[in-house]
Amino acid sequence: MDEKKVISTTLKYGVLIASILVISGLIIFTASDPNANVYNFNTSNISLTDFKNPLTITLYGVIALISIPPIIVLEQIIIYASEKDKIYIGIGALVLSLMMFAILIMPRLLHI
């Protein structure tokens, strides 16, 4: 399979899944209480296992959207490994490690 086709398919379906989750979560949120205000909603009690809360569904959409770039970089590393291109494997691994550091560790360091 062509590498551009793999990446474009990942982007297409990743954004589609993330959009469906975000939009459906917001529709369920507004349908459950038409007078609810998203800006005044308490988000400190959102749990990733509470699927009855529509903002949890929206949060999963945001998580899916954030996870698309690392998945694409990982696909690139796999493509470079199949081509045995060691320089680009190293560059891809460096980029992936920096992305994972920025996504997973930096928010905890900045939210002290």
Secondary structure as UniProt FT lines:
FT   HELIX           3..32
FT   TURN            34..35
FT   HELIX           38..40
FT   TURN            44..45
FT   TURN            48..49
FT   TURN            51..52
FT   HELIX           54..83
FT   HELIX           86..100
FT   HELIX           101..105
FT   HELIX           106..110
//
